[in-house]
Amino acid sequence: MLTLKNTIMKKLPILFFMIIALLSCSTNQPEKAVASIDTTNTVATADTASINKDSHYFWSSDAESPKGLVMIKSRPLPTDSLTQTNIIELLNEAYPEIPLSFVKVSNDSIFLKINKSNYLTEQLGSSGADAYIAEVTYNLTELKGINFVDIRFKEGDHASPGTYSRTDFVQPGN
């Protein structure tokens, strides 16, 4: 009898923890809003010090800069061209080896996939892959309400799938 009581007492904390964990996993709660980070005025480098919220740009990268990866406003985008379809088409024209596909928009995130990612993950090198992901992120966060870009693809030596924001590419000290 004493042994049975000792066994129950030893397992009681585990049982208590499992009940708490199970109760906290309730899916009946409404979806919570994702925290939003306003990165439209983030200073990525000296070249992007003043971003006008009313003006939209197509961004390109300079991975050869002595400062590291530098994002450059390469050309203005007319407001009527500022759609996810147009931006993805522009990116696919610039990088035909990395076909980017739209999946969905949820809250302040856009979800994308790359079915053929070998060029990105194995042939561009680490700097090239970082520059590509930065360009995708900067260009798609030009869209109203989009702060995060989730890109899914087969991981390789030089790039990993994930969720990115402009702050992921801000150089320290800038």
Secondary structure by P-SEA (a helix, b strand, c coil): caaaaaaaaaaaaaaaaaaaaaaaacccccccccccccccccccccccccccccccccccccccccccbbbbcccccccccccaaaaaaaaaaacccbbbbbccccccbbbbbbcccccccccccaaaaaaaaaaaaaaaaccccccbbbbbcccccccccccccccccccccc
